[in-house]
Amino acid sequence: MELSGGDNYTNLSAQLQSHYFSLFTVAIAVLVGSYLDLLISLVGSLASAALALIFPPLFEILTYWPERHNNKKFWLMFIKNLFLAFVGFTGFIAGTTVTIIKLVEKLSAHSQEGSCPT
């Protein structure tokens, strides 16, 4: 025996998830307020460095690792990719550190004023 209405439950679930996600996005936007620039900078320093400069070189190393004995240029590529991953990791650390320091400074300035950051 097949129960009817399974599609209705799936549609309702998808609609509820969509509404909750929209409410979550609005809540984050309201809570972030004047910190939006720092939040964008923090997300950028975390995600951009990893996606653009850290993961691709490491994936290339992992892809060609089994063929390292047959490929004469593997070690040149290996050194290049380690350098790129190091530059990306340095940017990741520097960007995240600077953004967190600025965020702490902004939060402490607002707490000393005794006002809510909006």
Secondary structure as UniProt FT lines:
FT   HELIX           6..32
FT   HELIX           33..35
FT   HELIX           36..49
FT   HELIX           50..54
FT   HELIX           55..64
FT   HELIX           65..67
FT   TURN            68..70
FT   TURN            72..73
FT   HELIX           74..113
//
